[in-house]
Amino acid sequence: MVVSLVTLASALHAIDRLPAGQQATPLAGMSIAAVLAFVASFSIGMGPIAWVYSSEIFPLRLRAQGCALGTAMNRVMSGAITMSFISLYKAITFAGSFYVYAGVAAAGWVFMLFFLPETRGRSLEDTEQLFGGGGGQDSSREDERDAQNKSAELTSSQQ
């Protein structure tokens, strides 16, 4: 993803530096290929992180709210990037904008590498313990008691 953004920025920078009247066809082709590579790498890499990771790291009782907040933050940040692009490219050129995006993507990759633990192959209970949610037998006993209390409440309200 970072490589495709740097490639796109470099191709756009080279197009800006071309003398007037010179064809930019190869550079335009490289730009299109870089955009396609970015979309492909984003779709299989950082794109689904907001939904996949948030559905794994929150305990069951908070999962819906946590996923909702993760999705909302994803949409807000997408909107902020989209709405600020024109101002950004007018201030620092098209190429500069994509160099900035490549830097942000690289920083995000480093953050995920060092600060977000791998959850593949772990049960949801293990993941909950990993993030300090407790889990274990005490939590499951508490959940069981809550379920029994709710069941008793429903039974008494139906009578």
C-alpha positions in Angstrom: 0.0 0.0 0.0 2.8 2.4 0.9 4.8 1.4 -2.1 1.8 2.1 -4.5 1.3 5.5 -2.9 4.9 6.4 -3.3 4.9 5.2 -6.9 1.8 7.2 -7.6 3.3 10.3 -6.0 6.5 9.9 -7.9 4.7 9.4 -11.2 2.6 12.6 -10.6 5.8 14.5 -9.6 7.4 13.4 -12.9 4.4 14.4 -14.9 4.5 17.9 -13.3 8.2 18.2 -14.3 7.7 17.3 -18.0 8.4 20.0 -20.5 5.3 21.4 -22.3 4.2 19.3 -25.2 6.0 16.1 -24.1 3.8 13.0 -23.9 3.1 11.7 -20.4 1.5 8.4 -21.5 3.9 6.0 -19.8 3.7 8.0 -16.6 -0.1 8.1 -16.8 -0.1 4.4 -17.2 2.1 4.0 -14.2 -0.2 6.3 -12.2 -3.2 4.1 -13.1 -1.3 0.9 -12.2 -0.3 2.5 -8.9 -4.0 3.4 -8.1 -5.1 -0.1 -9.0 -2.3 -1.6 -6.8 -3.3 0.7 -3.9 -7.0 -0.4 -4.1 -6.0 -4.0 -4.2 -3.6 -3.8 -1.3 -6.0 -1.7 0.8 -8.8 -4.2 0.2 -6.8 -7.1 1.5 -4.8 -5.2 4.1 -5.7 -2.2 6.1 -9.2 -1.8 4.6 -11.1 -4.4 6.6 -9.1 -3.8 9.9 -11.8 -1.5 11.3 -14.3 -4.3 11.2 -12.3 -7.4 11.7 -10.0 -6.2 14.5 -12.8 -4.4 16.4 -15.0 -7.4 16.4 -12.2 -9.4 18.0 -10.8 -7.1 20.7 -14.0 -6.0 22.4 -15.6 -8.2 25.1 -19.0 -9.7 24.1 -21.0 -7.3 26.3 -19.4 -4.2 24.6 -18.8 -5.6 21.1 -21.8 -3.9 19.4 -20.9 -0.5 20.8 -17.2 -1.0 20.1 -17.8 -2.0 16.5 -20.2 0.9 16.0 -17.5 3.4 17.3 -14.9 1.8 15.1 -17.1 2.0 12.0 -18.1 5.6 12.9 -14.4 6.6 13.3 -13.6 4.9 10.0 -16.3 6.9 8.2 -15.4 10.2 9.9 -11.7 9.8 8.9 -12.6 8.8 5.3 -14.8 11.9 5.1 -12.0 14.1 6.5 -9.5 12.8 4.0 -11.9 13.2 1.1 -13.0 16.8 2.1 -9.4 18.0 2.8 -7.8 16.6 -0.4 -8.5 19.6 -2.6 -7.1 22.0 0.0 -4.1 19.8 0.5 -3.2 19.4 -3.2 -3.5 23.1 -3.7 -1.1 23.8 -0.9 1.5 21.1 -1.6 0.7 19.7 -5.2 -0.8 16.4 -6.2 2.4 14.5 -5.7 3.0 16.1 -2.3 -0.5 15.0 -1.2 0.2 11.4 -2.0 3.6 11.5 -0.4 1.8 12.7 2.8 -0.7 9.8 2.5 2.1 7.4 2.0 3.7 8.7 5.2 0.5 8.3 7.1 0.0 4.8 5.8 3.6 3.9 6.8 3.0 5.3 10.3 -0.3 3.3 10.5 1.6 0.1 9.5 4.3 0.7 12.1 1.6 1.4 14.8 -0.2 -1.9 13.9 3.0 -3.8 13.8 4.2 -2.7 17.3 1.0 -1.9 19.2 -1.7 -4.2 18.1 -1.2 -7.8 19.1 -2.0 -10.6 16.6 -5.3 -12.3 17.3 -5.2 -15.0 14.6 -5.7 -18.4 16.1 -6.9 -17.2 19.4 -10.3 -17.8 20.9 -12.4 -14.8 21.8 -11.9 -15.6 25.5 -8.1 -15.5 25.0 -8.3 -12.3 23.1 -10.4 -10.8 25.9 -7.8 -11.7 28.4 -5.1 -10.3 26.1 -6.7 -6.9 26.2 -7.3 -7.0 29.9 -11.0 -7.7 29.8 -10.8 -10.5 32.4 -12.5 -13.3 30.7 -11.8 -16.6 32.4 -14.1 -18.4 34.8 -15.1 -15.4 37.0 -16.4 -13.5 33.9 -18.3 -16.5 32.6 -19.9 -17.1 36.0 -20.9 -13.5 36.1 -22.4 -13.7 32.6 -24.2 -16.9 33.6 -25.7 -15.2 36.7 -26.7 -12.2 34.5 -28.4 -14.5 32.0 -30.2 -16.3 34.9 -31.4 -13.0 36.4 -32.7 -11.8 33.0 -34.4 -15.2 32.4 -36.1 -14.9 35.9 -37.2 -11.3 35.1 -38.7 -12.3 31.8 -40.5 -15.3 33.4 -41.9 -13.2 36.2 -43.0 -10.4 33.9 -44.9 -12.8 31.6 -47.0 -14.2 34.5 
